[in-house]
Amino acid sequence: MMNCPACGAIMVWLNGSVLHDPPTKFYQCRRCNINVTKLADGTIESDQPEQPAQ
């Protein structure tokens, strides 16, 4: 389970497998409609553009 980095909603697990080497998981937020990839080392890649600092 993973929360959306943009809005905090629980994201939908699309696919991926812990049996793959390395394990990669793909998620989508139904609220923000962004896709997130969680890599084996714990890093997260998102298709959401970076928000400018305010």
Backbone as JSON, one array per atom type, in Angstrom:
{
  "sequence": "MMNCPACGAIMVWLNGSVLHDPPTKFYQCRRCNINVTKLADGTIESDQPEQPAQ",
  "N": [[0.85, -1.17, 0.0], [0.46, 2.24, -0.72], [0.73, 5.77, -0.29], [-0.38, 8.66, -2.1], [2.04, 10.92, -3.33], [1.3, 13.52, -3.87], [-1.39, 14.19, -3.02], [-1.96, 12.54, -0.87], [-3.81, 10.48, -0.84], [-4.79, 7.01, -0.81], [-3.13, 4.93, -3.05], [-3.77, 3.1, -6.12], [-2.68, -0.15, -6.74], [-1.14, -1.09, -9.63], [0.46, -2.99, -11.17], [3.17, -5.31, -11.0], [5.74, -7.15, -9.33], [6.94, -8.97, -6.58], [8.52, -11.01, -7.12], [10.05, -10.44, -9.28], [13.35, -9.46, -10.26], [15.1, -6.63, -10.01], [12.53, -6.12, -7.45], [9.81, -4.26, -8.58], [7.25, -1.88, -8.3], [4.14, -0.63, -9.47], [2.01, 2.14, -9.28], [-1.14, 4.0, -9.22], [-2.78, 7.09, -8.76], [-6.09, 7.68, -8.17], [-7.34, 10.06, -7.62], [-5.55, 12.23, -8.26], [-4.64, 11.35, -10.65], [-2.02, 10.55, -11.3], [0.94, 8.65, -12.05], [3.03, 6.4, -10.3], [6.15, 4.92, -9.73], [7.63, 2.53, -7.75], [10.76, 1.67, -6.82], [13.13, -1.04, -6.2], [15.07, -0.23, -4.34], [13.71, 1.52, -2.78], [13.34, 4.08, -3.74], [11.27, 6.53, -5.33], [9.62, 7.16, -8.33], [7.86, 9.56, -10.16], [5.3, 10.67, -12.42], [4.42, 13.15, -12.04], [4.82, 16.62, -12.43], [7.48, 18.56, -11.01], [6.82, 20.58, -8.17], [7.04, 24.07, -7.87], [8.96, 25.77, -5.38], [7.46, 27.61, -2.74]],
  "CA": [[0.0, 0.0, 0.0], [1.26, 3.47, -0.82], [-0.04, 7.01, -0.36], [0.0, 9.57, -3.18], [2.94, 11.98, -2.87], [0.7, 14.83, -4.12], [-2.58, 14.49, -2.22], [-2.01, 11.69, 0.31], [-4.8, 9.43, -0.98], [-4.24, 5.67, -1.04], [-2.99, 4.71, -4.48], [-4.15, 1.79, -6.64], [-1.56, -0.94, -7.22], [-1.44, -1.51, -10.99], [1.1, -4.27, -11.4], [4.51, -5.45, -10.46], [5.87, -8.42, -8.65], [8.07, -9.09, -5.68], [9.33, -12.1, -7.65], [10.98, -9.88, -10.25], [14.61, -9.01, -9.68], [14.64, -6.21, -8.69], [11.08, -5.92, -7.35], [9.34, -2.92, -8.94], [5.79, -1.79, -8.16], [3.54, 0.5, -10.19], [0.79, 2.62, -8.63], [-1.81, 5.14, -9.83], [-3.7, 7.79, -7.88], [-7.36, 7.95, -8.86], [-7.71, 11.45, -7.38], [-4.66, 13.13, -9.0], [-4.37, 10.72, -11.94], [-0.58, 10.46, -11.57], [1.51, 7.32, -11.94], [4.22, 6.34, -9.47], [6.89, 3.67, -9.75], [8.45, 2.34, -6.55], [11.86, 0.78, -7.16], [13.56, -1.97, -5.16], [15.85, 0.46, -3.31], [12.82, 2.41, -2.03], [13.14, 5.36, -4.41], [9.97, 6.68, -5.99], [9.6, 8.0, -9.53], [6.5, 9.99, -10.43], [5.13, 11.45, -13.65], [3.95, 14.47, -11.64], [5.87, 17.65, -12.53], [7.96, 19.13, -9.75], [6.13, 21.79, -7.74], [7.99, 25.1, -7.48], [8.94, 26.14, -3.96], [6.72, 28.85, -2.5]],
  "C": [[0.9, 1.24, 0.0], [0.32, 4.67, -0.9], [0.51, 7.89, -1.47], [0.91, 10.66, -2.64], [2.34, 13.38, -3.03], [-0.45, 15.14, -3.16], [-2.73, 13.62, -0.98], [-3.04, 10.58, 0.24], [-4.11, 8.08, -1.18], [-4.27, 5.39, -2.53], [-3.38, 3.28, -4.86], [-2.9, 1.1, -7.17], [-1.91, -1.47, -8.6], [-0.85, -2.87, -11.31], [2.51, -4.22, -10.86], [4.57, -6.76, -9.72], [7.08, -8.39, -7.75], [8.98, -10.22, -6.15], [10.31, -11.6, -8.71], [12.25, -9.45, -9.54], [15.12, -7.84, -10.48], [13.13, -6.02, -8.65], [10.7, -4.46, -7.62], [7.82, -2.92, -8.86], [5.29, -0.52, -8.83], [2.21, 0.84, -9.55], [0.18, 3.77, -9.44], [-2.75, 5.75, -8.81], [-4.96, 8.12, -8.66], [-7.8, 9.4, -8.69], [-6.88, 12.4, -8.26], [-4.37, 12.63, -10.41], [-2.88, 10.77, -12.31], [-0.13, 9.02, -11.38], [2.81, 7.39, -11.16], [4.84, 4.95, -9.61], [7.75, 3.62, -8.5], [9.49, 1.28, -6.87], [12.31, -0.03, -5.95], [14.32, -1.28, -4.03], [15.02, 1.46, -2.5], [12.61, 3.77, -2.66], [11.83, 5.35, -5.18], [10.13, 7.6, -7.18], [8.14, 8.3, -9.84], [6.44, 10.75, -11.74], [4.56, 12.83, -13.35], [5.08, 15.48, -11.79], [6.24, 18.18, -11.16], [7.21, 20.42, -9.43], [7.17, 22.84, -7.38], [7.86, 25.45, -6.0], [8.24, 27.49, -3.8], [7.23, 29.55, -1.28]]
}
